[in-house]
Amino acid sequence: MQWRIDAGGQTIALATSGGIPEVIWWGPSLPMDEDLAHLALAQRNDITGGMLDRLPALSLSPEPGRAVQGQPGHLLAEADGTPLNPAFTFSHADTAPGRLTLHSHAQGLTLSHHLTAEATGVITLKTTLTADRPIRVHWLAAPVLPAPQDGEMIDVHGKWIGEFHLIRTPWTPGVRLRESRTGRSGHEHPPYLILAGDGCSNTQGTALALHYAWSGGHRMVAEELPDGRRQVQFGAPMGAETTPGTHFESADLIAAASTTGLNGIAATLQQDLRDRVVQWPNPKRPRPVHYNCWEAVYFRHSLPELAEIAIRAAALGAERFVLDDGWFGKRDDDTTSLGDWTIDRAKWPDGLHPLIAHIHSLGMTFGLWFEPEMVNPNSDLYRAHPDWLLGPADQTTGRNQMVLNLALPQVRDNLFQQVSAILTEYPIDYVKWDHNRLLPVVDSAQTHGIYDLLARLRAAHPTVEIESCASGGGRIDAGILAHTHRVWLSDSNDALERLRIQHDAALFLPAAVTGSHVGPRHCHTSGRVLPMAFRAWVAAQRHMGFEMDLRELTEDEALTLANITRWWKENRAWMLAGTIYRLDSDDPAVTAEMQIAADGNRFVTFAGQAATSRQILHEIGREPTPEELAERLSMPLEKVRKVMKIAKEPISLETPIGDEEDSHLGDFIEDKNAVIPVDAAIHANLKETVTRV
């Protein structure tokens, strides 16, 4: 028996082997008249010495009891810990929606695999397991998919202010394991994987992609078995299901395929997030230009000061004013008051009404910052309910805070009441929902708890937009975006770093959900000083905003920012509904992309020189003198000498700059021999793309 599911440009074909369904094809679309029975026969492997007489199927959930040589798709136990090794048999298939059901009658278990073709071109896959008594689940993967026999893996790693680094790894025998045990999808190993075929580039070649739509800890297994077959599994980490139960399910695994390189993958995943996953309160409303006051005032809240800043923000083109951390409890620093979501009357004796009225008079809407999942030990909530903590009472704090146990209904009820009261009293258009520490334990119930809380708040306040922030990009996935409307990509407002971060994130994220702000002249996270035009054009490539003390701007800087903001407003409707295509460049210093409108009638190309070269080193064959550096940097010689004196060491092109230390002084020297990025993009990279459009 065979089945097929088609969506967009991909096909998943399945067949039973010994009564157990397995995937016999996942990849670009098969012809509709493809003989699936013959395709199933092609999956049979030769038997060699030392092997079984017949290879067990690499099924949708490989069973530990069937001698599969690879990682099993489930690990189960009785409630008392006794191992369970069920032998499932295929029962039936439902075609609308696609569901394959298997039973282990002897052990009272039912395993179901759900496969759904979405209108956006992805296929979503989910596994459910039910039992006739409480059991323990140590591991339950979403439906397992085979990987191609060529190419490489591309996955993602990162850290705070350094998100979305792409890692290319060749296939080798054995297991590649990527796991987040931080309790969130994580900066470190977010749940994305691309299987790139041989010769795959941004614009050509075959690629497959998987995204596990889950906001808690997760586990990815990519394995080449001893017999040469390859499999990919995604699920929650081992031990994330902490209590026995009778019903378990994986999150959705989102699958995409492309024959037009990585950009084909990006186009499908961007559309899926924007048009299916995110539930917009008002899809026709233009995405507003944000102004966030955090880097202007931090915890120092004053109505006259913020009113002045708001006037400047509106004059520059801002349409939404966001009051960040510091408005509640006794929140004068980060050691206190998380959990006490009431107005700080010392700062706001009349509440937030005067500020909001002023914001509205300027034509802007109002947004407010929350971090409801966390609590400070120095808070009324913690003193009243120390038993509401997730994890032990003596745990190490992070940013002076601990985590509330959202698996407890009373905790969710309390947070709903507090946050909803603020949203009811004040005309709030937007919430920035933060999450600034790792979880002390990995528990799937915590993730289900945050989904439940967000769903309740959205039902009660359906016009409020929510942005997910987790120390920047620590929780960016389709699971959280099903409950929110924007993500804060990184806490780094350094435009040079942002250029790379948002460029690589475009493989998965559309512009409409990706917040990108113009940071201060002197970046607070890296120490770099960058010109306004560069900072503003980088922000204009996504959902644009400002996050700086606007009083620092010179007249020229303010004019530049206002003009670029005006340009963004004029073009945002088609840009945010369009597709981002990453462009290949002969010069690795150049980061370039093209955004094409959904109807194909408009496009814009952005290109930035994110690093330049050690060209001066190659030209003169030695480290440059201060005089040579001053000339190349267009910097006064005395300033260069001052830097050298402060550094107390010879200034070098290799001197690391910023906390990441992944950029160097030489990155800021103009490379006059570089090909103009726009010309290179149009002539070398865009011809095929434009022809297709």
C-alpha positions as CSV (number, residue, x, y, z in Angstrom):
1,M,0.0,0.0,0.0
2,Q,1.3,3.4,-0.9
3,W,0.3,7.1,-0.4
4,R,1.6,10.5,-1.4
5,I,1.2,14.0,-0.1
6,D,2.0,17.0,-2.3
7,A,2.4,20.6,-1.4
8,G,4.1,23.4,-3.3
9,G,7.1,21.9,-5.0
10,Q,7.5,18.8,-2.8
11,T,6.2,15.3,-2.4
12,I,6.3,12.9,0.6
13,A,5.5,9.3,-0.6
14,L,4.9,6.5,1.9
15,A,4.5,2.7,1.7
16,T,4.1,-0.1,4.1
17,S,7.0,-2.5,4.6
18,G,6.2,-5.5,6.7
19,G,3.1,-3.7,7.9
20,I,4.9,-0.5,9.1
21,P,4.6,2.7,7.1
22,E,7.9,4.4,6.0
23,V,8.7,7.3,3.8
24,I,10.0,6.1,0.4
25,W,10.5,9.6,-1.0
26,W,10.8,13.1,0.4
27,G,12.0,15.7,-2.0
28,P,11.0,17.8,-5.0
29,S,7.6,17.0,-6.6
30,L,7.3,13.6,-8.2
31,P,5.2,13.3,-11.4
32,M,1.6,12.6,-10.6
33,D,1.8,9.3,-12.6
34,E,4.9,8.1,-10.6
35,D,4.6,4.4,-9.9
36,L,4.9,4.3,-6.1
37,A,5.0,0.5,-6.0
38,H,8.2,0.5,-8.0
39,L,9.6,3.3,-6.0
40,A,9.0,1.3,-2.9
41,L,10.9,-1.6,-4.3
42,A,13.9,0.7,-5.0
43,Q,14.2,1.2,-1.3
44,R,15.3,-2.4,-0.6
45,N,18.9,-2.7,0.4
46,D,21.3,-5.5,-0.3
47,I,22.1,-7.8,2.6
48,T,25.7,-8.3,3.5
49,G,27.5,-10.4,6.0
50,G,26.9,-9.6,9.6
51,M,23.4,-8.1,8.9
52,L,19.9,-9.3,9.5
53,D,18.1,-11.4,6.9
54,R,15.9,-8.4,6.2
55,L,16.6,-4.8,7.1
56,P,14.0,-3.4,9.5
57,A,12.0,-0.5,8.0
58,L,13.3,3.0,8.8
59,S,9.7,3.8,9.7
60,L,8.0,7.1,10.7
61,S,8.9,6.1,14.3
62,P,11.7,3.5,14.3
63,E,11.0,0.9,17.0
64,P,13.7,-0.1,19.5
65,G,12.2,-3.6,19.5
66,R,12.7,-4.3,15.8
67,A,16.5,-4.2,15.8
68,V,16.8,-0.9,13.8
69,Q,20.4,0.0,13.9
70,G,19.8,3.7,14.3
71,Q,18.2,6.0,16.9
72,P,14.7,4.9,17.8
73,G,11.8,7.3,17.2
74,H,10.3,6.7,20.7
75,L,11.5,5.5,24.1
76,L,8.7,4.5,26.5
77,A,8.3,3.1,30.0
78,E,5.7,2.0,32.4
79,A,4.8,4.5,35.1
80,D,7.2,2.6,37.5
81,G,10.1,2.9,35.0
82,T,9.9,-0.6,33.4
83,P,10.9,-0.3,29.8
84,L,8.2,-0.7,27.1
85,N,9.2,-2.0,23.7
86,P,5.9,-2.1,21.8
87,A,5.6,-3.8,18.4
88,F,3.2,-1.6,16.5
89,T,1.1,-2.9,13.5
90,F,-0.5,-0.7,10.9
91,S,-4.2,-0.3,11.4
92,H,-5.5,2.2,8.8
93,A,-5.0,5.5,6.9
94,D,-7.2,8.5,6.8
95,T,-6.6,10.7,3.7
96,A,-8.2,13.9,4.8
97,P,-6.4,15.0,6.8
98,G,-3.5,12.5,6.2
99,R,-3.3,10.3,9.3
100,L,-1.7,6.9,9.6
101,T,-2.7,4.9,12.7
102,L,-0.8,2.0,14.3
103,H,-1.7,-0.1,17.3
104,S,0.1,-2.2,19.9
105,H,-2.9,-4.0,21.3
106,A,-0.9,-6.1,23.7
107,Q,0.4,-3.0,25.4
108,G,-2.6,-0.7,25.0
109,L,-0.8,1.9,22.8
110,T,-1.9,3.8,19.7
111,L,0.6,5.7,17.6
112,S,-0.7,8.1,14.9
113,H,1.3,10.1,12.3
114,H,-0.4,13.2,10.9
115,L,0.8,14.7,7.6
116,T,-0.9,17.8,6.2
117,A,-0.3,19.6,2.9
118,E,-0.6,23.4,3.6
119,A,-1.6,26.0,1.1
120,T,1.7,27.8,1.6
121,G,3.7,24.9,0.1
122,V,4.9,23.3,3.3
123,I,3.9,19.9,4.7
124,T,3.4,19.7,8.5
125,L,4.0,16.4,10.3
126,K,3.1,15.4,13.9
127,T,3.2,12.3,16.0
128,T,0.6,11.5,18.7
129,L,0.8,8.6,21.2
130,T,-2.1,7.5,23.5
131,A,-2.1,4.8,26.2
132,D,-4.8,3.0,28.1
133,R,-3.0,3.8,31.4
134,P,-0.4,6.4,32.5
135,I,3.0,5.7,31.0
136,R,6.3,7.6,30.8
137,V,7.7,9.0,27.5
138,H,11.5,9.6,27.5
139,W,11.6,10.5,23.7
140,L,8.9,11.0,21.1
141,A,10.0,12.3,17.7
142,A,7.8,13.9,15.1
143,P,7.5,11.6,12.0
144,V,11.0,10.6,11.0
145,L,12.1,11.6,7.5
146,P,14.9,10.1,5.3
147,A,17.7,12.4,4.2
148,P,19.2,12.4,0.7
149,Q,22.4,10.5,-0.1
150,D,24.3,13.5,-1.2
151,G,25.1,17.0,0.0
152,E,25.6,18.5,3.5
153,M,23.7,19.7,6.5
154,I,23.2,23.4,7.3
155,D,22.0,24.1,10.8
156,V,22.1,27.2,13.0
157,H,24.0,28.2,16.1
158,G,24.5,31.4,18.0
159,K,24.7,33.3,21.3
160,W,23.4,36.5,22.8
161,I,24.0,39.4,20.3
162,G,25.4,36.8,17.9
163,E,22.4,34.9,16.6
164,F,21.9,32.9,13.4
165,H,25.3,31.7,12.4
166,L,25.0,29.0,9.7
167,I,27.0,25.8,10.2
168,R,27.7,23.5,7.2
169,T,28.5,19.9,8.2
170,P,29.2,17.0,5.9
171,W,27.4,13.7,6.4
172,T,29.5,11.0,8.1
173,P,28.6,7.6,9.6
174,G,27.0,8.0,13.0
175,V,25.0,10.7,14.7
176,R,25.0,14.5,14.6
177,L,23.1,15.6,17.7
178,R,21.9,19.2,18.3
179,E,20.0,19.9,21.4
180,S,18.7,22.8,23.4
181,R,18.2,22.2,27.1
182,T,17.7,25.9,27.9
183,G,13.9,25.5,28.1
184,R,13.4,27.7,25.0
185,S,14.3,27.2,21.3
186,G,17.5,29.1,22.1
187,H,20.2,31.3,20.8
188,E,22.5,28.3,20.7
189,H,20.8,25.7,18.6
190,P,17.4,26.9,17.2
191,P,15.3,24.1,15.7
192,Y,16.2,24.6,12.0
193,L,17.9,22.2,9.5
194,I,18.6,22.5,5.8
195,L,19.7,19.5,3.8
196,A,21.6,21.0,0.8
197,G,22.3,18.9,-2.2
198,D,25.7,18.9,-4.0
199,G,26.4,22.2,-5.6
200,C,23.5,24.0,-3.9
201,S,23.8,27.8,-3.7
202,N,21.4,30.6,-2.9
203,T,20.0,30.5,-6.4
204,Q,20.4,26.9,-7.7
205,G,20.4,23.3,-6.6
206,T,18.2,21.0,-4.5
207,A,17.5,21.7,-0.9
208,L,15.2,20.3,1.8
209,A,14.4,22.1,5.1
210,L,12.9,21.2,8.4
211,H,11.7,23.5,11.2
212,Y,10.4,22.1,14.5
213,A,7.6,24.5,15.6
214,W,8.3,24.3,19.4
215,S,9.4,27.1,21.8
216,G,10.9,24.9,24.5
217,G,13.9,22.7,24.6
218,H,14.3,20.4,21.6
219,R,16.5,17.7,20.2
220,M,17.6,17.1,16.6
221,V,19.2,13.8,15.5
222,A,20.7,13.5,12.0
223,E,22.1,10.0,11.5
224,E,23.8,7.9,8.9
225,L,23.1,4.3,9.7
226,P,25.7,1.5,9.2
227,D,23.7,0.3,6.2
228,G,24.0,3.8,4.6
229,R,20.5,5.0,5.1
230,R,20.0,8.4,6.7
231,Q,17.3,9.8,9.0
232,V,16.4,13.0,10.7
233,Q,14.4,13.3,13.9
234,F,13.1,16.3,15.8
235,G,11.4,16.3,19.2
236,A,11.5,17.6,22.8
237,P,14.7,16.7,24.7
238,M,15.0,13.5,26.5
239,G,13.2,13.7,29.8
240,A,11.1,16.8,28.9
241,E,7.9,14.9,29.7
242,T,8.4,14.9,33.4
243,T,5.2,13.1,34.5
244,P,3.3,10.0,33.4
245,G,0.3,10.5,31.2
246,T,-2.0,8.9,28.7
247,H,-1.7,11.4,25.8
248,F,1.5,12.8,24.2
249,E,2.2,14.6,21.0
250,S,5.1,16.1,19.2
251,A,5.1,19.7,17.9
252,D,4.5,20.2,14.2
253,L,7.6,19.5,12.0
254,I,7.5,21.9,9.0
255,A,9.0,20.5,5.8
256,A,9.9,22.4,2.6
257,A,11.7,21.5,-0.6
258,S,13.3,23.5,-3.4
259,T,15.0,22.9,-6.8
260,T,16.0,26.6,-6.9
261,G,18.6,26.6,-4.2
262,L,18.4,28.0,-0.7
263,N,16.2,30.9,-1.9
264,G,13.5,28.4,-2.8
265,I,13.5,27.2,0.7
266,A,13.5,30.7,2.1
267,A,10.6,31.8,-0.1
268,T,8.4,28.9,1.1
269,L,9.3,29.2,4.8
270,Q,8.9,33.0,4.8
271,Q,5.4,32.7,3.2
272,D,4.4,30.0,5.6
273,L,5.2,32.0,8.7
274,R,3.7,35.2,7.4
275,D,0.6,33.8,5.8
276,R,-0.3,30.7,7.8
277,V,1.4,30.7,11.2
278,V,1.1,34.3,12.4
279,Q,-2.5,35.3,13.1
280,W,-2.5,39.1,12.5
281,P,-5.0,41.2,14.5
282,N,-5.5,43.4,11.4
283,P,-3.7,42.1,8.4
284,K,-4.5,45.2,6.3
285,R,-3.0,47.7,8.8
286,P,0.5,48.9,7.8
287,R,3.2,47.7,10.1
288,P,4.1,50.8,12.1
289,V,7.5,52.3,12.6
290,H,8.5,51.6,16.2
291,Y,10.3,53.8,18.7
292,N,11.5,52.0,21.8
293,C,12.9,54.2,24.6
294,W,15.1,51.5,26.3
295,E,18.5,52.7,25.2
296,A,17.5,56.3,25.8
297,V,16.4,56.2,29.4
298,Y,16.8,52.6,30.7
299,F,15.1,52.5,34.1
300,R,15.0,56.3,34.5
301,H,11.4,57.1,33.8
302,S,10.2,60.7,33.8
303,L,7.1,62.1,32.1
304,P,8.7,65.4,30.9
305,E,11.8,63.6,29.5
306,L,9.8,60.9,27.7
307,A,7.3,63.4,26.4
308,E,10.2,65.4,24.8
309,I,11.6,62.2,23.3
310,A,8.2,61.2,22.0
311,I,7.9,64.6,20.1
312,R,11.2,63.9,18.5
313,A,10.2,60.3,17.6
314,A,7.0,61.4,15.9
315,A,8.8,64.1,14.0
316,L,11.2,61.5,12.6
317,G,8.4,59.3,11.5
318,A,7.7,56.9,14.4
319,E,4.2,55.6,14.6
320,R,4.3,53.4,17.8
321,F,6.0,54.5,21.0
322,V,7.1,51.6,23.3
323,L,7.7,52.2,27.0
324,D,10.2,49.5,28.0
325,D,11.3,48.0,31.3
326,G,11.0,50.2,34.5
327,W,7.3,51.3,34.7
328,F,6.1,48.8,37.4
329,G,6.5,47.8,41.0
330,K,9.6,49.5,42.4
331,R,11.7,48.7,39.3
332,D,14.7,51.1,39.5
333,D,17.0,48.3,38.4
334,D,16.9,44.6,37.4
335,T,17.0,43.3,41.0
336,T,13.4,43.9,41.9
337,S,9.7,43.7,41.1
338,L,9.4,41.2,38.3
339,G,6.0,39.6,39.1
340,D,4.5,42.8,40.4
341,W,2.7,44.1,37.3
342,T,1.2,47.3,38.8
343,I,2.2,50.9,38.0
344,D,5.1,52.4,39.9
345,R,3.3,55.4,41.4
346,A,6.6,57.0,42.4
347,K,7.4,57.4,38.7
348,W,3.9,57.6,37.5
349,P,1.7,59.3,40.1
350,D,-1.2,59.6,37.7
351,G,-0.6,56.3,36.0
352,L,0.3,56.0,32.4
353,H,-2.7,58.0,31.1
354,P,-0.8,61.3,30.8
355,L,2.0,59.7,28.7
356,I,-0.4,57.7,26.5
357,A,-2.6,60.8,25.9
358,H,0.5,62.7,24.8
359,I,1.6,59.8,22.6
360,H,-1.8,59.7,21.0
361,S,-1.8,63.5,20.4
362,L,1.3,63.0,18.4
363,G,-0.4,60.4,16.1
364,M,1.4,57.4,17.6
365,T,0.0,54.3,19.2
366,F,1.4,53.0,22.5
367,G,3.2,49.8,23.5
368,L,4.4,48.4,26.8
369,W,7.1,45.9,28.0
370,F,6.3,42.9,30.1
371,E,8.3,39.8,31.3
372,P,5.5,37.7,32.9
373,E,7.3,34.4,33.0
374,M,9.9,35.6,35.4
375,V,10.1,36.7,39.0
376,N,12.6,38.5,41.2
377,P,13.2,37.2,44.7
378,N,12.7,40.8,45.8
379,S,9.1,41.0,44.8
380,D,5.7,40.8,46.4
381,L,4.7,37.9,44.2
382,Y,7.7,35.8,45.3
383,R,7.3,36.6,49.0
384,A,3.6,35.6,48.8
385,H,4.2,32.5,46.6
386,P,7.7,31.0,46.9
387,D,6.2,27.7,45.9
388,W,5.4,29.0,42.4
389,L,9.0,28.7,41.3
390,L,10.1,26.4,38.5
391,G,13.0,24.4,39.9
392,P,14.6,24.4,43.4
393,A,14.4,27.4,45.7
394,D,18.2,27.6,45.9
395,Q,18.8,27.8,42.1
396,T,21.3,30.2,40.6
397,T,19.5,33.3,39.4
398,G,19.9,34.8,35.9
399,R,19.8,38.6,35.6
400,N,18.7,38.5,39.2
401,Q,15.5,36.6,38.4
402,M,14.0,33.1,38.5
403,V,11.3,31.4,36.5
404,L,7.6,30.9,37.4
405,N,6.1,27.5,36.9
406,L,3.6,28.0,34.2
407,A,2.5,24.4,34.4
408,L,0.5,25.5,37.5
409,P,-3.0,26.8,36.6
410,Q,-2.9,29.2,39.5
411,V,0.3,30.8,38.2
412,R,-1.2,31.3,34.8
413,D,-4.4,32.7,36.3
414,N,-2.5,35.2,38.4
415,L,-0.4,36.4,35.4
416,F,-3.4,36.6,33.2
417,Q,-5.2,38.8,35.7
418,Q,-2.3,41.1,36.2
419,V,-1.4,41.6,32.6
420,S,-5.1,41.7,31.4
421,A,-5.8,44.4,34.0
422,I,-3.2,46.7,32.5
423,L,-4.3,46.0,29.0
424,T,-7.9,46.8,30.1
425,E,-7.2,50.0,31.9
426,Y,-4.9,51.5,29.2
427,P,-5.3,51.8,25.4
428,I,-2.3,49.6,24.6
429,D,-1.7,48.6,21.0
430,Y,1.3,46.4,21.5
431,V,3.1,44.3,24.1
432,K,6.8,43.5,24.0
433,W,6.9,40.1,25.8
434,D,10.4,39.4,27.1
435,H,12.1,36.3,28.5
436,N,15.6,37.0,29.9
437,R,16.9,33.8,31.5
438,L,17.4,30.2,30.9
439,L,15.0,27.7,32.5
440,P,16.5,25.7,35.4
441,V,14.9,22.5,34.1
442,V,13.6,21.3,30.8
443,D,9.8,20.7,31.1
444,S,7.4,20.5,28.1
445,A,4.6,21.6,30.5
446,Q,6.2,25.0,30.8
447,T,6.0,25.6,27.1
448,H,2.4,24.4,26.9
449,G,1.8,26.8,29.8
450,I,3.1,29.9,28.0
451,Y,1.1,28.9,24.9
452,D,-2.0,28.7,27.0
453,L,-1.4,32.1,28.7
454,L,-0.7,33.9,25.4
455,A,-3.8,32.3,23.9
456,R,-6.0,33.6,26.8
457,L,-4.6,37.1,26.6
458,R,-5.1,37.2,22.8
459,A,-8.6,36.0,23.1
460,A,-9.3,38.7,25.7
461,H,-7.5,41.5,23.9
462,P,-7.7,40.5,20.2
463,T,-6.4,43.9,18.8
464,V,-3.1,43.9,20.8
465,E,0.0,42.8,18.9
466,I,2.7,40.9,20.8
467,E,6.4,40.8,20.1
468,S,8.4,37.8,21.4
469,C,11.8,38.8,22.8
470,A,14.1,36.4,24.7
471,S,17.3,38.2,25.4
472,G,17.1,39.0,21.7
473,G,16.7,36.0,19.5
474,G,16.5,33.3,22.2
475,R,13.0,32.1,21.3
476,I,12.3,32.4,17.6
477,D,10.3,29.6,16.1
478,A,6.9,28.9,14.6
479,G,5.5,27.7,17.9
480,I,5.8,31.2,19.6
481,L,4.9,33.0,16.3
482,A,1.6,31.1,16.3
483,H,0.8,33.2,19.4
484,T,2.7,36.5,18.6
485,H,3.3,38.8,15.7
486,R,6.9,39.9,15.7
487,V,10.3,38.7,17.0
488,W,13.2,40.7,18.3
489,L,16.0,39.2,16.3
490,S,18.9,40.2,18.5
491,D,19.7,42.5,21.4
492,S,22.6,43.8,19.2
493,N,21.7,47.1,17.6
494,D,25.1,47.2,15.9
495,A,24.1,47.5,12.3
496,L,27.2,45.7,11.1
497,E,26.3,42.7,13.1
498,R,22.6,43.0,12.4
499,L,23.4,43.0,8.6
500,R,24.8,39.4,8.9
501,I,22.2,38.2,11.5
502,Q,19.1,39.2,9.6
503,H,20.6,38.1,6.3
504,D,21.1,34.5,7.5
505,A,17.8,34.6,9.4
506,A,16.1,35.4,6.1
507,L,16.4,31.7,5.2
508,F,13.6,31.1,7.7
509,L,12.0,34.5,8.7
510,P,10.0,37.0,6.6
511,A,10.6,40.7,6.9
512,A,7.1,41.3,8.3
513,V,7.9,39.5,11.6
514,T,11.5,40.6,12.0
515,G,12.1,43.7,14.1
516,S,15.1,45.8,13.2
517,H,15.9,49.1,14.9
518,V,18.2,52.0,14.2
519,G,20.5,51.9,17.2
520,P,22.6,54.7,18.8
521,R,25.6,56.2,17.1
522,H,27.9,54.6,19.7
523,C,26.5,51.0,19.9
524,H,25.9,49.9,23.5
525,T,26.7,46.3,22.9
526,S,29.7,46.4,20.6
527,G,31.2,49.9,21.1
528,R,31.3,50.5,17.3
529,V,30.5,54.0,15.9
530,L,28.7,53.7,12.6
531,P,27.1,56.4,10.3
532,M,23.4,57.0,10.4
533,A,22.9,56.1,6.7
534,F,24.3,52.7,7.2
535,R,22.4,52.1,10.5
536,A,19.1,53.3,9.0
537,W,19.3,51.3,5.7
538,V,20.1,48.1,7.6
539,A,16.9,48.6,9.7
540,A,14.9,49.5,6.6
541,Q,15.4,45.9,5.3
542,R,13.0,44.5,7.9
543,H,10.2,45.9,10.2
544,M,11.8,49.2,10.9
545,G,12.1,51.1,14.2
546,F,14.4,53.3,16.3
547,E,16.0,52.5,19.6
548,M,18.3,55.3,20.8
549,D,18.4,58.7,22.6
550,L,17.0,60.9,19.8
551,R,18.5,63.9,21.5
552,E,21.9,62.8,20.4
553,L,21.2,63.3,16.7
554,T,22.8,66.0,14.7
555,E,20.7,67.9,12.2
556,D,22.2,65.8,9.4
557,E,21.6,62.5,11.2
558,A,18.0,63.5,11.9
559,L,17.4,64.4,8.3
560,T,18.9,61.2,7.0
561,L,16.9,59.1,9.4
562,A,13.6,60.9,8.5
563,N,14.3,60.5,4.8
564,I,15.0,56.7,5.0
565,T,12.0,56.2,7.3
566,R,9.8,58.0,4.8
567,W,11.2,55.8,2.0
568,W,10.4,52.7,4.1
569,K,6.8,53.8,4.7
570,E,6.3,54.3,1.0
571,N,7.5,50.8,0.2
572,R,6.6,48.7,3.3
573,A,3.3,47.4,2.0
574,W,4.9,45.4,-0.9
575,M,8.2,44.7,0.9
576,L,6.7,43.1,4.0
577,A,4.3,41.0,1.8
578,G,7.2,40.0,-0.5
579,T,10.1,37.6,-0.5
580,I,13.7,38.1,0.6
581,Y,16.2,36.4,-1.7
582,R,19.8,36.1,-0.5
583,L,22.3,36.9,-3.3
584,D,25.6,35.1,-3.9
585,S,28.7,37.4,-4.1
586,D,32.2,36.8,-5.3
587,D,33.4,39.0,-2.5
588,P,32.7,37.5,0.9
589,A,32.8,41.0,2.4
590,V,29.6,41.9,0.6
591,T,26.2,40.9,2.0
592,A,23.4,41.4,-0.5
593,E,19.8,40.5,-0.9
594,M,16.9,41.3,-3.1
595,Q,13.3,41.8,-2.0
596,I,10.6,41.1,-4.6
597,A,7.0,42.0,-4.4
598,A,4.4,39.2,-4.3
599,D,3.1,40.3,-7.7
600,G,6.7,40.5,-9.2
601,N,6.3,44.1,-10.3
602,R,8.7,45.7,-7.8
603,F,12.0,44.8,-6.3
604,V,14.8,46.4,-4.3
605,T,18.3,45.3,-3.8
606,F,20.3,46.0,-0.6
607,A,24.0,45.4,-0.5
608,G,26.3,46.2,2.4
609,Q,30.1,45.9,2.8
610,A,30.0,44.0,6.1
611,A,33.7,43.3,6.1
612,T,36.5,44.5,3.8
613,S,39.3,43.1,3.4
614,R,42.8,42.9,4.5
615,Q,43.5,44.7,1.2
616,I,45.9,47.2,2.7
617,L,47.9,44.3,4.2
618,H,48.1,42.6,0.8
619,E,49.1,45.9,-0.9
620,I,52.0,46.8,1.4
621,G,52.9,43.3,2.7
622,R,53.1,44.4,6.3
623,E,51.1,45.9,9.1
624,P,50.2,49.6,8.3
625,T,51.6,52.5,10.2
626,P,49.4,54.9,12.0
627,E,49.7,57.4,9.2
628,E,48.6,54.8,6.6
629,L,45.7,53.8,8.8
630,A,44.6,57.4,9.3
631,E,44.6,58.0,5.6
632,R,42.6,54.8,4.8
633,L,40.1,55.4,7.7
634,S,39.7,59.1,6.9
635,M,40.5,59.6,10.6
636,P,42.7,62.3,12.1
637,L,46.2,61.0,12.9
638,E,46.0,62.2,16.5
639,K,42.8,60.1,17.0
640,V,44.6,57.0,15.6
641,R,47.6,57.7,17.9
642,K,45.2,58.1,20.9
643,V,43.6,54.7,20.2
644,M,47.1,53.2,20.0
645,K,48.1,54.8,23.3
646,I,44.9,53.6,25.1
647,A,45.3,50.1,23.7
648,K,49.0,50.1,24.9
649,E,49.8,47.8,22.0
650,P,50.5,48.3,18.2
651,I,47.2,48.9,16.4
652,S,46.6,46.1,14.0
653,L,44.1,45.2,11.3
654,E,43.5,42.1,13.3
655,T,42.5,43.9,16.5
656,P,39.2,42.5,17.5
657,I,36.3,44.9,17.9
658,G,33.2,44.4,20.0
659,D,32.1,41.7,22.5
660,E,31.8,39.1,19.7
661,E,35.4,39.8,18.7
662,D,34.4,38.5,15.2
663,S,35.2,41.8,13.5
664,H,38.4,43.6,13.2
665,L,39.7,47.1,12.6
666,G,40.5,46.3,9.0
667,D,36.8,45.6,8.4
668,F,36.2,49.4,8.3
669,I,38.7,50.3,5.5
670,E,37.1,50.9,2.2
671,D,38.0,48.4,-0.5
672,K,38.1,50.6,-3.7
673,N,38.7,47.6,-5.9
674,A,35.6,45.8,-4.8
675,V,32.9,45.3,-7.4
676,I,30.0,47.5,-6.8
677,P,27.5,45.2,-4.9
678,V,24.4,46.2,-6.8
679,D,26.0,45.7,-10.2
680,A,27.5,42.4,-9.1
681,A,24.1,41.3,-7.7
682,I,22.2,42.3,-10.8
683,H,24.7,40.8,-13.4
684,A,25.9,37.8,-11.5
685,N,23.0,36.7,-9.3
686,L,19.7,38.2,-10.3
687,K,19.4,37.3,-13.9
688,E,18.0,33.8,-13.1
689,T,15.8,35.1,-10.3
690,V,14.3,38.0,-12.3
691,T,13.7,35.7,-15.2
692,R,11.7,33.3,-13.0
693,V,9.7,36.2,-11.5
